[in-house]
C-alpha cells in the first residue's frame, strides 16, 4: 500500500482549510436557522427545539473559532522555535 507523505506544513494547511470551511458552513447554518425562526419555517420541531438547534450551532462555531485560534498559535510557536 502506498502512503501519502505529508509534511507538517501540509497537515497544518489542510487543518486550517478544514477549520475555516467548518466555520463558514456553521455561519451559513446559523443565518439559515435565524431566518427560519423569523419566518416560522423550522420543520416538524417546536420553536423551542429550533432555538436549541440554533444555540448548538452557535456553540459549535465558538469551538471551531477556538480551534482556529489554536492552529494559528501553534504556527506562531513553531516559527519561533525554527528561528
N, CA, C and O atoms as CSV, one atom per row, in Angstrom:
chain,resi,resn,atom,element,x,y,z
A,1,UNK,N,N,0.836,-1.172,0.000
A,1,UNK,CA,C,0.000,0.000,0.000
A,1,UNK,C,C,0.890,1.247,0.000
A,1,UNK,O,O,1.850,1.337,0.765
A,2,UNK,N,N,0.557,2.200,-0.864
A,2,UNK,CA,C,1.313,3.444,-0.969
A,2,UNK,C,C,0.734,4.453,0.020
A,2,UNK,O,O,-0.469,4.712,0.031
A,3,UNK,N,N,1.600,5.009,0.838
A,3,UNK,CA,C,1.179,6.002,1.823
A,3,UNK,C,C,1.555,7.393,1.315
A,3,UNK,O,O,2.633,7.595,0.756
A,4,UNK,N,N,0.680,8.308,1.513
A,4,UNK,CA,C,0.948,9.694,1.156
A,4,UNK,C,C,1.821,10.294,2.260
A,4,UNK,O,O,1.495,10.220,3.444
A,5,UNK,N,N,2.916,10.877,1.845
A,5,UNK,CA,C,3.789,11.502,2.838
A,5,UNK,C,C,3.499,12.998,2.875
A,5,UNK,O,O,3.710,13.721,1.902
A,6,UNK,N,N,3.018,13.423,4.006
A,6,UNK,CA,C,2.672,14.820,4.195
A,6,UNK,C,C,3.713,15.477,5.092
A,6,UNK,O,O,4.199,14.878,6.051
A,7,UNK,N,N,4.039,16.698,4.765
A,7,UNK,CA,C,4.898,17.461,5.654
A,7,UNK,C,C,4.026,18.072,6.746
A,7,UNK,O,O,2.803,18.118,6.619
A,8,UNK,N,N,4.645,18.527,7.791
A,8,UNK,CA,C,3.906,19.195,8.865
A,8,UNK,C,C,3.187,20.425,8.323
A,8,UNK,O,O,2.062,20.716,8.729
A,9,UNK,N,N,3.821,21.137,7.420
A,9,UNK,CA,C,3.192,22.325,6.815
A,9,UNK,C,C,1.948,21.926,6.011
A,9,UNK,O,O,0.934,22.623,6.049
A,10,UNK,N,N,2.027,20.807,5.287
A,10,UNK,CA,C,0.862,20.318,4.532
A,10,UNK,C,C,-0.303,20.002,5.463
A,10,UNK,O,O,-1.449,20.353,5.185
A,11,UNK,N,N,0.003,19.345,6.550
A,11,UNK,CA,C,-1.036,18.962,7.511
A,11,UNK,C,C,-1.650,20.204,8.148
A,11,UNK,O,O,-2.869,20.286,8.296
A,12,UNK,N,N,-0.821,21.163,8.521
A,12,UNK,CA,C,-1.339,22.393,9.130
A,12,UNK,C,C,-2.199,23.177,8.141
A,12,UNK,O,O,-3.242,23.714,8.513
A,13,UNK,N,N,-1.765,23.241,6.888
A,13,UNK,CA,C,-2.567,23.939,5.875
A,13,UNK,C,C,-3.908,23.255,5.672
A,13,UNK,O,O,-4.938,23.917,5.547
A,14,UNK,N,N,-3.893,21.947,5.640
A,14,UNK,CA,C,-5.155,21.216,5.472
A,14,UNK,C,C,-6.059,21.415,6.682
A,14,UNK,O,O,-7.264,21.617,6.533
A,15,UNK,N,N,-5.478,21.358,7.885
A,15,UNK,CA,C,-6.263,21.569,9.106
A,15,UNK,C,C,-6.864,22.970,9.117
A,15,UNK,O,O,-8.025,23.149,9.487
A,16,UNK,N,N,-6.085,23.950,8.716
A,16,UNK,CA,C,-6.577,25.324,8.675
A,16,UNK,C,C,-7.718,25.458,7.667
A,16,UNK,O,O,-8.729,26.100,7.952
A,17,UNK,N,N,-7.560,24.861,6.505
A,17,UNK,CA,C,-8.613,24.910,5.488
A,17,UNK,C,C,-9.892,24.254,5.982
A,17,UNK,O,O,-10.986,24.776,5.766
A,18,UNK,N,N,-9.758,23.110,6.643
A,18,UNK,CA,C,-10.930,22.412,7.164
A,18,UNK,C,C,-11.616,23.242,8.253
A,18,UNK,O,O,-12.845,23.300,8.309
A,19,UNK,N,N,-10.831,23.878,9.111
A,19,UNK,CA,C,-11.405,24.692,10.185
A,19,UNK,C,C,-12.175,25.875,9.601
A,19,UNK,O,O,-13.287,26.172,10.037
A,20,UNK,N,N,-11.582,26.549,8.612
A,20,UNK,CA,C,-12.274,27.691,8.008
A,20,UNK,C,C,-13.528,27.245,7.261
A,20,UNK,O,O,-14.544,27.939,7.290
A,21,UNK,N,N,-13.466,26.102,6.599
A,21,UNK,CA,C,-14.649,25.589,5.901
A,21,UNK,C,C,-15.767,25.289,6.892
A,21,UNK,O,O,-16.927,25.619,6.650
A,22,UNK,N,N,-15.408,24.658,8.014
A,22,UNK,CA,C,-16.410,24.339,9.034
A,22,UNK,C,C,-17.025,25.616,9.595
A,22,UNK,O,O,-18.238,25.680,9.796
A,23,UNK,N,N,-16.205,26.631,9.851
A,23,UNK,CA,C,-16.714,27.904,10.357
A,23,UNK,C,C,-17.689,28.529,9.359
A,23,UNK,O,O,-18.739,29.041,9.749
A,24,UNK,N,N,-17.344,28.487,8.090
A,24,UNK,CA,C,-18.202,29.068,7.059
A,24,UNK,C,C,-19.547,28.363,7.012
A,24,UNK,O,O,-20.587,29.020,6.964
A,25,UNK,N,N,-19.541,27.034,7.026
A,25,UNK,CA,C,-20.786,26.263,6.993
A,25,UNK,C,C,-21.635,26.566,8.227
A,25,UNK,O,O,-22.850,26.734,8.124
A,26,UNK,N,N,-20.997,26.634,9.381
A,26,UNK,CA,C,-21.749,26.938,10.605
A,26,UNK,C,C,-22.367,28.327,10.554
A,26,UNK,O,O,-23.503,28.513,10.990
A,27,UNK,N,N,-21.640,29.301,10.030
A,27,UNK,CA,C,-22.196,30.652,9.907
A,27,UNK,C,C,-23.413,30.653,8.989
A,27,UNK,O,O,-24.412,31.317,9.267
A,28,UNK,N,N,-23.321,29.902,7.891
A,28,UNK,CA,C,-24.462,29.796,6.982
A,28,UNK,C,C,-25.644,29.103,7.659
A,28,UNK,O,O,-26.789,29.526,7.504
A,29,UNK,N,N,-25.360,28.039,8.410
A,29,UNK,CA,C,-26.421,27.328,9.136
A,29,UNK,C,C,-27.094,28.230,10.166
A,29,UNK,O,O,-28.314,28.196,10.327
A,30,UNK,N,N,-26.295,29.034,10.860
A,30,UNK,CA,C,-26.840,29.947,11.870
A,30,UNK,C,C,-27.771,30.963,11.208
A,30,UNK,O,O,-28.874,31.210,11.697
A,31,UNK,N,N,-27.331,31.542,10.112
A,31,UNK,CA,C,-28.171,32.515,9.416
A,31,UNK,C,C,-29.447,31.865,8.890
A,31,UNK,O,O,-30.518,32.471,8.939
A,32,UNK,N,N,-29.339,30.640,8.388
A,32,UNK,CA,C,-30.498,29.913,7.891
A,32,UNK,C,C,-31.500,29.642,9.012
A,32,UNK,O,O,-32.705,29.815,8.825
A,33,UNK,N,N,-31.005,29.219,10.174
A,33,UNK,CA,C,-31.898,28.950,11.299
A,33,UNK,C,C,-32.531,30.231,11.839
A,33,UNK,O,O,-33.698,30.226,12.232
A,34,UNK,N,N,-31.777,31.321,11.863
A,34,UNK,CA,C,-32.356,32.597,12.294
A,34,UNK,C,C,-33.506,32.995,11.372
A,34,UNK,O,O,-34.565,33.429,11.826
A,35,UNK,N,N,-33.276,32.840,10.076
A,35,UNK,CA,C,-34.310,33.171,9.097
A,35,UNK,C,C,-35.530,32.253,9.270
A,35,UNK,O,O,-36.670,32.714,9.214
A,36,UNK,N,N,-35.284,30.964,9.480
A,36,UNK,CA,C,-36.378,30.012,9.683
A,36,UNK,C,C,-37.194,30.347,10.930
A,36,UNK,O,O,-38.420,30.238,10.919
A,37,UNK,N,N,-36.516,30.754,12.001
A,37,UNK,CA,C,-37.221,31.122,13.227
A,37,UNK,C,C,-38.098,32.354,13.002
A,37,UNK,O,O,-39.230,32.411,13.482
A,38,UNK,N,N,-37.573,33.335,12.272
A,38,UNK,CA,C,-38.362,34.538,11.998
A,38,UNK,C,C,-39.581,34.238,11.127
A,38,UNK,O,O,-40.655,34.811,11.314
A,39,UNK,N,N,-39.391,33.332,10.174
A,39,UNK,CA,C,-40.469,33.030,9.234
A,39,UNK,C,C,-41.402,31.926,9.735
A,39,UNK,O,O,-42.468,31.700,9.163
A,40,UNK,N,N,-40.996,31.244,10.802
A,40,UNK,CA,C,-41.806,30.152,11.325
A,40,UNK,C,C,-41.741,28.895,10.472
A,40,UNK,O,O,-42.669,28.087,10.481
A,41,UNK,N,N,-40.649,28.726,9.738
A,41,UNK,CA,C,-40.493,27.579,8.841
A,41,UNK,C,C,-39.352,26.675,9.295
A,41,UNK,O,O,-38.356,26.517,8.589
A,42,UNK,N,N,-39.503,26.092,10.463
A,42,UNK,CA,C,-38.433,25.258,11.022
A,42,UNK,C,C,-38.801,23.788,11.061
A,42,UNK,O,O,-38.252,23.039,11.870
A,43,UNK,N,N,-39.696,23.366,10.223
A,43,UNK,CA,C,-39.990,21.945,10.060
A,43,UNK,C,C,-40.851,21.367,11.163
A,43,UNK,O,O,-41.650,22.072,11.780
A,44,UNK,N,N,-40.680,20.082,11.405
A,44,UNK,CA,C,-41.526,19.353,12.338
A,44,UNK,C,C,-41.069,19.398,13.776
A,44,UNK,O,O,-41.337,18.471,14.540
A,45,UNK,N,N,-40.387,20.455,14.158
A,45,UNK,CA,C,-39.963,20.600,15.552
A,45,UNK,C,C,-40.598,21.858,16.130
A,45,UNK,O,O,-41.101,22.709,15.397
A,46,UNK,N,N,-40.566,21.960,17.437
A,46,UNK,CA,C,-41.146,23.137,18.076
A,46,UNK,C,C,-40.188,24.329,17.939
A,46,UNK,O,O,-39.013,24.168,17.609
A,47,UNK,N,N,-40.714,25.509,18.197
A,47,UNK,CA,C,-39.899,26.723,18.169
A,47,UNK,C,C,-38.752,26.605,19.171
A,47,UNK,O,O,-37.618,26.980,18.871
A,48,UNK,N,N,-39.051,26.085,20.354
A,48,UNK,CA,C,-38.021,25.939,21.394
A,48,UNK,C,C,-36.923,24.968,20.948
A,48,UNK,O,O,-35.742,25.196,21.210
A,49,UNK,N,N,-37.317,23.893,20.279
A,49,UNK,CA,C,-36.319,22.937,19.780
A,49,UNK,C,C,-35.462,23.586,18.691
A,49,UNK,O,O,-34.253,23.363,18.630
A,50,UNK,N,N,-36.086,24.377,17.847
A,50,UNK,CA,C,-35.340,25.090,16.809
A,50,UNK,C,C,-34.345,26.073,17.435
A,50,UNK,O,O,-33.224,26.223,16.950
A,51,UNK,N,N,-34.762,26.738,18.511
A,51,UNK,CA,C,-33.837,27.632,19.233
A,51,UNK,C,C,-32.660,26.850,19.809
A,51,UNK,O,O,-31.528,27.335,19.799
A,52,UNK,N,N,-32.921,25.641,20.309
A,52,UNK,CA,C,-31.850,24.807,20.850
A,52,UNK,C,C,-30.868,24.399,19.756
A,52,UNK,O,O,-29.658,24.367,19.981
A,53,UNK,N,N,-31.388,24.089,18.581
A,53,UNK,CA,C,-30.514,23.759,17.452
A,53,UNK,C,C,-29.641,24.967,17.115
A,53,UNK,O,O,-28.435,24.830,16.911
A,54,UNK,N,N,-30.250,26.136,17.060
A,54,UNK,CA,C,-29.511,27.365,16.774
A,54,UNK,C,C,-28.434,27.597,17.828
A,54,UNK,O,O,-27.300,27.934,17.485
A,55,UNK,N,N,-28.765,27.424,19.087
A,55,UNK,CA,C,-27.772,27.578,20.164
A,55,UNK,C,C,-26.635,26.568,20.012
A,55,UNK,O,O,-25.473,26.882,20.273
A,56,UNK,N,N,-26.981,25.361,19.588
A,56,UNK,CA,C,-25.960,24.337,19.363
A,56,UNK,C,C,-24.995,24.736,18.256
A,56,UNK,O,O,-23.785,24.547,18.377
A,57,UNK,N,N,-25.542,25.292,17.173
A,57,UNK,CA,C,-24.693,25.778,16.085
A,57,UNK,C,C,-23.777,26.902,16.564
A,57,UNK,O,O,-22.602,26.954,16.201
A,58,UNK,N,N,-24.322,27.795,17.377
A,58,UNK,CA,C,-23.516,28.915,17.897
A,58,UNK,C,C,-22.386,28.409,18.790
A,58,UNK,O,O,-21.263,28.908,18.725
A,59,UNK,N,N,-22.692,27.419,19.620
A,59,UNK,CA,C,-21.661,26.847,20.491
A,59,UNK,C,C,-20.590,26.150,19.659
A,59,UNK,O,O,-19.396,26.291,19.925
A,60,UNK,N,N,-21.025,25.399,18.654
A,60,UNK,CA,C,-20.058,24.709,17.801
A,60,UNK,C,C,-19.173,25.708,17.064
A,60,UNK,O,O,-17.982,25.461,16.877
A,61,UNK,N,N,-19.745,26.828,16.647
A,61,UNK,CA,C,-18.939,27.861,15.992
A,61,UNK,C,C,-17.886,28.416,16.946
A,61,UNK,O,O,-16.750,28.662,16.541
A,62,UNK,N,N,-18.252,28.611,18.197
A,62,UNK,CA,C,-17.268,29.080,19.191
A,62,UNK,C,C,-16.130,28.074,19.338
A,62,UNK,O,O,-14.967,28.462,19.456
A,63,UNK,N,N,-16.459,26.800,19.331
A,63,UNK,CA,C,-15.430,25.758,19.444
A,63,UNK,C,C,-14.498,25.818,18.237
A,63,UNK,O,O,-13.278,25.769,18.393
A,64,UNK,N,N,-15.062,25.925,17.038
A,64,UNK,CA,C,-14.233,25.978,15.838
A,64,UNK,C,C,-13.427,27.272,15.764
A,64,UNK,O,O,-12.322,27.269,15.223
A,65,UNK,N,N,-13.949,28.368,16.291
A,65,UNK,CA,C,-13.159,29.600,16.378
A,65,UNK,C,C,-11.949,29.386,17.277
A,65,UNK,O,O,-10.853,29.862,16.982
A,66,UNK,N,N,-12.154,28.674,18.363
A,66,UNK,CA,C,-11.057,28.377,19.290
A,66,UNK,C,C,-10.025,27.456,18.629
A,66,UNK,O,O,-8.820,27.674,18.759
A,67,UNK,N,N,-10.497,26.439,17.929
A,67,UNK,CA,C,-9.585,25.525,17.238
A,67,UNK,C,C,-8.739,26.293,16.226
A,67,UNK,O,O,-7.534,26.066,16.121
A,68,UNK,N,N,-9.367,27.200,15.484
A,68,UNK,CA,C,-8.635,28.004,14.511
A,68,UNK,C,C,-7.586,28.864,15.208
A,68,UNK,O,O,-6.463,29.008,14.724
A,69,UNK,N,N,-7.960,29.422,16.332
A,69,UNK,CA,C,-7.004,30.217,17.112
A,69,UNK,C,C,-5.819,29.354,17.542
A,69,UNK,O,O,-4.673,29.802,17.483
A,70,UNK,N,N,-6.083,28.136,17.970
A,70,UNK,CA,C,-5.004,27.231,18.371
A,70,UNK,C,C,-4.087,26.898,17.198
A,70,UNK,O,O,-2.872,26.792,17.365
A,71,UNK,N,N,-4.669,26.733,16.018
A,71,UNK,CA,C,-3.854,26.457,14.834
A,71,UNK,C,C,-2.885,27.600,14.574
A,71,UNK,O,O,-1.708,27.374,14.290
A,72,UNK,N,N,-3.383,28.833,14.674
A,72,UNK,CA,C,-2.518,29.979,14.442
A,72,UNK,C,C,-1.496,30.146,15.558
A,72,UNK,O,O,-0.349,30.513,15.303
A,73,UNK,N,N,-1.904,29.881,16.781
A,73,UNK,CA,C,-0.971,29.951,17.903
A,73,UNK,C,C,0.132,28.921,17.723
A,73,UNK,O,O,1.302,29.201,17.985
A,74,UNK,N,N,-0.243,27.728,17.276
A,74,UNK,CA,C,0.727,26.672,17.031
A,74,UNK,C,C,1.704,27.077,15.929
A,74,UNK,O,O,2.908,26.847,16.046
A,75,UNK,N,N,1.183,27.683,14.856
A,75,UNK,CA,C,2.052,28.141,13.770
A,75,UNK,C,C,3.046,29.169,14.268
A,75,UNK,O,O,4.228,29.108,13.927
A,76,UNK,N,N,2.584,30.106,15.066
A,76,UNK,CA,C,3.465,31.156,15.594
A,76,UNK,C,C,4.531,30.543,16.502
A,76,UNK,O,O,5.699,30.926,16.445
A,77,UNK,N,N,4.123,29.599,17.330
A,77,UNK,CA,C,5.095,28.950,18.222
A,77,UNK,C,C,6.129,28.171,17.412
A,77,UNK,O,O,7.316,28.208,17.734
A,78,UNK,N,N,5.696,27.469,16.368
A,78,UNK,CA,C,6.626,26.726,15.523
A,78,UNK,C,C,7.612,27.673,14.844
A,78,UNK,O,O,8.799,27.365,14.731
A,79,UNK,N,N,7.116,28.829,14.391
A,79,UNK,CA,C,8.000,29.802,13.739
A,79,UNK,C,C,9.057,30.289,14.717
A,79,UNK,O,O,10.214,30.463,14.333
A,80,UNK,N,N,8.686,30.513,15.971
A,80,UNK,CA,C,9.662,30.966,16.964
A,80,UNK,C,C,10.691,29.888,17.241
A,80,UNK,O,O,11.865,30.197,17.442
A,81,UNK,N,N,10.279,28.628,17.256
A,81,UNK,CA,C,11.222,27.542,17.514
A,81,UNK,C,C,12.186,27.332,16.364
A,81,UNK,O,O,13.308,26.868,16.567
A,82,UNK,N,N,11.757,27.670,15.157
A,82,UNK,CA,C,12.575,27.433,13.981
A,82,UNK,C,C,13.557,28.570,13.705
A,82,UNK,O,O,14.420,28.444,12.837
A,83,UNK,N,N,13.432,29.680,14.436
A,83,UNK,CA,C,14.302,30.833,14.185
A,83,UNK,C,C,15.676,30.586,14.739
A,83,UNK,O,O,16.552,31.444,14.625
